Amino acid sequence: MADIETDTKTGVVHDEKFDEGSNHAPKLDPYGFPLRPQPTDDPLDPLNWSFFYKFFVLFQAAFLAFLGPFTQAVINSAFAPLAKAEHISPTTASYVTTVPILFAGISPVLWSPLSNVYGRRTVFMTVGILGIVAHCASGAAQGWGAILTARAFMGIGTSAGMGIGAAVVTDMYFMHERGKYMGIYVVFVTNGAHIATVVGGFTALNPHLGWRWCFWLPAIIWAANWIFNLFCLPETLYHRDNRNGISHQQNTSFRKLFTFNGVPLQRKVKLWDFTHVFVMLKYPSVLLPVAYYALSFGVGSVLFAITGSAVFGSLYNFNTAQVGMATGLSTFTGTLVGELAAGPVSDYILLLNTKRTGGEQKPEARLAAIWPGFLLCPAGVIIEGVCFQYRTHWAG
């Protein structure tokens, strides 16, 4: 998010609330409230881009986020043949997915601060090169240790889309509409692993390909997408005073947004940029949603992808293609419906709260939308465990 930046003893202050003391009349949203953030009059300001161009850029950022878990999880359906080839147990074989997930989860602590200074595009493209190399190394690696090492670097190289993709959404969209577009983005993030199991299942089952192509296929897709982004993904970071819409930068041309200096360097990276995210955890309004999202994503998505891949093969004697469909199609359907509905509901809840408070937009008002998932997610996990324990029909 291109926020106003004010140097303090503790770091950088971000504020999108309209400055009531400004001499400029506020630009209003469709409901008559001041836009947050206030856009500039610069046509190169991402907030001023056309609907279709914003959506084109959103799709690229979302697809990058999709490819992270997708490329990590294509191998999920092939734990059995991988375990046989490397002389390990299927449980140990699952490390080929959990290791990159671990490193992909840690890496955004670096990418987010760097992207706030050097730009989103620079981080996307630079980190993406490591993703290409690590994907190829995974496919060529000989030996279990070499595979895991390559997969660790692959997790780092594919983490930028998941780590800063949401920042691209906030760069382009106003607060009152972010729920809907963030919902579209999250549909891609969460469904990457779900679709991957289906693709990986049929790939590993093909006698002309085998489980190693569960590494090579993602490498090809990732490299092709990197080339597409090189020519089509612009810089979305923009320096402005979000409270009154005054630009803090002068872009000379739209073409410059497709270079690696599309945003002017206004300050140096500080240690605080990497540590302030942990300080924010002292606020319950930050800590609790973070914990909730982490648990929901881990238990509701990653857990089933890992355990389901092992259980459906051993318990129901499914081949790799059947494992992929059993674990991927159900989670894809539920996530698609849930995320596409959650975004607009979140925006509507924010609107109701804004009207109730006389125009004051409080982002934490969106938290009321979590309650359906708060009940449904643990219920689904319990049902899954009971079905596996009592060996019910595979449909549950």
C-alpha positions in Angstrom: 0.0 0.0 0.0 1.4 3.4 -1.0 1.0 5.1 2.3 2.3 8.5 3.5 5.6 7.9 5.3 6.6 10.0 8.3 9.9 9.5 10.1 9.5 8.9 13.8 11.6 7.4 16.6 9.9 4.1 16.0 9.8 4.0 12.2 7.1 4.7 9.6 3.6 5.9 10.2 0.9 4.8 7.8 -2.4 6.8 7.6 -5.2 6.8 5.1 -7.8 8.9 7.0 -8.8 12.1 5.1 -7.1 15.2 6.6 -10.0 17.4 7.8 -7.7 20.4 7.9 -6.8 20.1 4.2 -7.6 22.9 1.8 -8.6 20.4 -0.8 -12.1 19.1 -1.1 -12.2 15.4 -0.6 -13.0 13.0 -3.4 -15.9 10.8 -2.4 -16.8 7.2 -2.8 -20.2 6.1 -4.3 -21.8 6.3 -0.8 -20.7 9.9 -0.2 -17.9 9.3 2.2 -14.3 10.5 1.6 -12.2 8.0 -0.3 -9.5 6.2 1.6 -6.8 6.8 0.5 -7.3 10.1 -1.4 -6.1 9.7 -5.0 -3.9 12.2 -6.7 -4.6 13.9 -10.0 -1.7 11.9 -11.6 -3.0 9.5 -14.3 -0.1 7.2 -13.4 -1.4 6.8 -9.9 -2.6 3.2 -9.6 -5.7 4.4 -7.9 -6.6 6.3 -11.1 -6.1 3.4 -13.5 -9.1 2.1 -15.5 -11.2 -0.8 -14.1 -10.0 -3.2 -16.8 -6.3 -2.4 -16.4 -6.5 -2.7 -12.6 -8.1 -6.1 -13.1 -5.4 -7.1 -15.5 -2.7 -6.2 -13.0 -4.7 -7.9 -10.2 -4.9 -11.1 -12.2 -1.1 -11.1 -12.6 -0.5 -10.5 -8.9 -3.1 -13.1 -8.0 -1.7 -15.7 -10.4 1.8 -15.2 -9.0 0.3 -15.9 -5.5 -1.5 -18.9 -7.0 1.7 -20.3 -8.5 3.4 -20.3 -5.1 1.3 -23.0 -3.4 0.6 -24.6 -6.8 4.2 -25.3 -7.6 4.9 -26.4 -4.1 2.0 -28.9 -4.1 2.0 -30.5 -7.5 4.0 -33.4 -6.0 1.4 -34.0 -3.3 -0.4 -36.7 -5.2 2.9 -38.5 -5.9 4.1 -39.1 -2.4 3.9 -42.9 -2.9 6.0 -43.2 -6.1 8.5 -40.6 -4.7 8.8 -42.5 -1.4 9.4 -45.7 -3.4 12.1 -44.1 -5.6 13.9 -42.5 -2.7 13.5 -45.5 -0.3 11.6 -43.4 2.4 8.2 -43.6 4.0 5.2 -41.6 2.5 5.3 -39.5 5.7 8.9 -38.6 5.1 8.1 -37.9 1.5 5.6 -35.2 2.6 8.6 -33.1 3.7 9.0 -32.3 0.0 5.9 -30.1 0.4 6.2 -29.0 4.0 9.8 -27.7 3.7 9.0 -25.2 0.9 5.8 -24.2 2.7 8.0 -23.4 5.8 10.4 -21.3 3.9 7.7 -19.6 1.8 6.0 -18.6 5.1 9.2 -17.0 6.5 10.5 -15.2 3.4 7.8 -12.4 3.2 9.3 -10.9 6.3 12.0 -9.8 4.0 10.1 -9.1 0.8 7.4 -6.8 2.2 9.8 -4.2 3.7 12.0 -4.3 0.5 9.0 -3.9 -1.7 7.9 -0.8 0.3 11.2 0.9 -0.6 12.3 -0.5 -4.0 8.9 -1.4 -5.4 6.7 -4.4 -5.9 7.8 -5.2 -9.4 11.5 -5.3 -8.5 10.9 -7.8 -5.8 8.6 -9.9 -7.9 11.0 -10.2 -10.7 14.2 -10.6 -8.7 12.8 -13.3 -6.4 11.2 -15.0 -9.3 14.6 -15.7 -10.8 15.5 -17.8 -7.8 12.2 -19.6 -8.2 13.1 -20.7 -11.8 16.6 -21.9 -10.7 15.3 -23.8 -7.7 12.5 -25.4 -9.7 15.0 -26.8 -12.2 17.3 -27.9 -9.4 14.4 -29.8 -7.8 13.8 -31.7 -11.0 17.4 -32.5 -11.6 18.4 -33.2 -8.0 19.7 -36.7 -7.2 19.2 -37.9 -3.7 16.7 -37.1 -1.0 18.9 -34.4 0.7 19.5 -32.6 -2.6 15.8 -32.6 -3.4 14.9 -31.1 0.0 17.6 -28.4 -0.3 16.3 -27.4 -3.7 12.8 -27.4 -2.5 13.7 -25.1 0.4 15.1 -22.5 -2.1 12.1 -23.1 -4.3 9.9 -22.1 -1.3 11.8 -18.8 -1.0 11.8 -18.2 -4.7 8.0 -18.6 -5.0 7.0 -16.7 -1.9 6.8 -13.1 -3.2 3.4 -13.5 -4.8 1.9 -14.7 -1.5 3.9 -12.2 0.6 3.3 -8.9 -1.2 0.5 -9.7 -3.7 -2.0 -8.3 -1.2 -0.1 -5.0 -1.2 -0.7 -4.7 -4.9 -4.5 -4.9 -4.2 -4.2 -2.1 -1.6 -2.1 -0.1 -4.1 -4.9 0.0 -6.7 -8.1 -0.2 -4.7 -9.9 2.0 -2.2 -10.8 0.8 1.3 -14.5 0.5 0.6 -13.9 -2.0 -2.3 -10.9 -3.9 -1.1 -12.9 -6.8 0.4 -14.2 -7.9 -3.0 -10.9 -7.6 -4.8 -8.9 -9.1 -1.9 -11.4 -12.0 -2.1 -10.5 -12.6 -5.7 -6.8 -12.5 -4.8 -7.3 -15.0 -1.9 -9.2 -17.4 -4.2 -6.0 -17.7 -6.2 -3.8 -18.1 -3.1 -5.8 -20.8 -1.4 -6.7 -22.8 -4.6 -3.1 -23.1 -5.9 -2.5 -26.2 -3.8 -5.9 -27.6 -4.5 -5.6 -27.6 -8.2 -2.0 -28.7 -8.0 -3.0 -32.1 -6.6 -5.2 -32.8 -9.5 -2.5 -31.7 -12.1 0.2 -33.6 -10.2 -1.9 -36.8 -9.9 -2.4 -37.2 -13.6 1.2 -36.1 -14.3 2.7 -38.7 -12.0 0.3 -41.4 -13.4 1.5 -40.8 -17.0 4.1 -43.5 -17.7 6.0 -41.2 -20.0 6.4 -38.5 -17.3 6.5 -39.8 -13.7 6.9 -38.1 -10.4 9.9 -36.0 -11.5 7.7 -34.1 -13.9 5.8 -32.9 -10.8 8.9 -30.7 -10.5 9.6 -30.0 -14.1 6.1 -29.0 -15.1 5.9 -26.2 -12.4 9.4 -25.1 -13.5 8.1 -24.5 -17.1 4.9 -22.8 -15.9 6.8 -20.6 -13.5 9.4 -19.5 -16.1 6.7 -18.8 -18.7 4.8 -16.6 -16.2 8.0 -14.8 -15.2 8.6 -13.8 -18.9 4.9 -12.6 -19.1 5.3 -10.5 -16.0 8.5 -9.0 -17.2 6.7 -7.3 -20.1 3.2 -6.9 -18.6 3.4 -6.3 -14.8 3.8 -2.6 -13.9 5.0 -1.0 -10.7 2.1 -0.3 -8.4 3.9 1.3 -5.5 3.1 5.1 -5.5 4.2 7.7 -3.0 1.5 10.1 -2.0 -0.1 11.8 1.0 -3.0 9.4 1.4 -4.8 12.0 3.6 -5.1 14.7 1.0 -4.1 13.2 -2.3 -0.9 15.2 -2.8 1.7 13.3 -5.0 5.2 12.8 -3.7 6.6 11.6 -7.0 6.8 12.6 -10.6 6.6 9.8 -13.1 7.6 10.9 -16.6 5.9 8.1 -18.5 3.8 5.0 -18.2 6.7 3.0 -19.8 8.9 3.7 -16.8 6.5 1.6 -14.7 7.8 -1.5 -16.5 11.5 -0.9 -15.6 13.2 -1.7 -12.3 13.2 1.9 -11.1 9.5 2.6 -11.7 9.2 4.2 -8.3 11.6 6.9 -7.0 13.8 5.8 -4.1 12.8 8.1 -1.2 14.5 6.5 1.7 16.8 3.6 2.7 15.8 0.4 4.2 16.0 0.4 8.0 16.1 -2.4 10.6 12.8 -1.2 11.9 11.2 -2.1 8.5 11.9 -5.8 9.3 11.0 -5.8 13.0 7.9 -3.5 13.3 5.7 -6.3 12.1 6.4 -8.2 15.3 5.8 -5.1 17.4 2.3 -4.9 15.9 1.5 -8.2 17.4 1.0 -6.5 20.8 -2.3 -5.2 19.5 -5.1 -7.8 19.8 -6.8 -6.5 16.7 -3.7 -7.6 14.8 -2.6 -10.7 16.8 -6.0 -12.5 16.9 -6.8 -12.1 13.1 -3.2 -13.2 12.3 -3.5 -16.3 14.5 -7.0 -17.1 13.2 -5.9 -16.8 9.5 -2.8 -18.9 10.1 -4.7 -21.7 11.9 -7.5 -21.6 9.3 -5.2 -21.8 6.4 -3.0 -24.4 8.0 -5.7 -26.7 9.3 -8.3 -26.1 6.6 -6.1 -26.2 3.6 -2.5 -27.5 4.2 -3.4 -30.2 6.7 -5.9 -31.9 4.3 -3.6 -31.5 1.3 -0.8 -33.4 3.2 -2.8 -35.9 5.2 -5.3 -36.6 2.4 -2.6 -37.3 -0.1 -1.1 -40.0 2.2 -4.4 -41.4 3.5 -6.3 -41.8 0.3 -3.4 -43.8 -1.2 -2.9 -46.1 1.7 -6.4 -46.4 3.1 -8.5 -46.5 -0.1 -5.8 -47.7 -2.5 -6.3 -44.7 -4.8 -3.8 -44.1 -7.6 -2.1 -40.7 -8.0 -4.9 -39.2 -10.2 -7.6 -40.3 -7.9 -5.7 -38.9 -4.9 -5.4 -35.6 -6.7 -9.1 -35.4 -7.5 -10.2 -36.5 -4.0 -8.1 -33.9 -2.2 -8.2 -31.1 -4.8 -11.7 -30.9 -6.2 -13.5 -30.7 -2.9 -11.3 -28.1 -1.4 -11.3 -26.1 -4.6 -15.1 -26.0 -4.6 -15.4 -24.9 -1.0 -12.7 -22.3 -1.2 -14.2 -20.8 -4.4 -17.6 -20.4 -2.9 -16.3 -19.1 0.4 -13.8 -16.6 -0.8 -16.0 -15.1 -3.6 -18.8 -14.6 -1.1 -16.6 -13.4 1.8 -15.2 -10.3 -0.1 -18.5 -8.6 -0.9 -19.9 -9.5 2.6 -16.8 -7.9 4.2 -17.3 -4.7 2.1 -21.0 -4.6 3.1 -20.2 -5.0 6.8 -17.6 -2.1 6.5 -20.3 0.0 4.8 -22.8 -0.6 7.5 -20.3 0.3 10.2 -19.2 3.4 8.3 -22.8 4.6 8.2 -23.3 3.8 11.8 -20.2 5.8 12.9 -21.0 8.8 10.7 -18.4 8.2 8.1 -15.5 6.8 10.1 -14.1 3.8 8.3 -12.7 1.2 10.7 -10.9 -1.7 8.9 -11.4 -3.9 12.0 -15.2 -3.8 11.3 -14.5 -6.4 8.6 -13.6 -9.0 11.3 -17.3 -9.7 11.9 -17.3 -11.7 8.6 -15.1 -14.4 10.1 -17.8 -16.1 12.2 -19.1 -18.6 9.5 -15.6 -19.9 8.9 -14.8 -19.9 12.6 -17.6 -22.5 13.0 -17.3 -24.4 9.7 -13.6 -25.0 9.5 -13.2 -26.9 12.8 -16.4 -28.8 12.0 -14.9 -29.9 8.7 -11.6 -31.0 10.2 -13.4 -33.1 12.8 -15.5 -34.8 10.2 -12.4 -35.6 8.2 -10.7 -37.1 11.2 -13.7 -39.2 12.2 -14.1 -40.5 8.6 -10.4 -41.5 8.4 -10.5 -43.1 11.8 -13.5 -45.2 11.1 -12.7 -45.9 7.5 -15.9 -44.6 6.1 -16.7 -44.3 2.4 -14.1 -42.1 0.7 -16.8 -39.4 0.1 -17.1 -38.9 3.8 
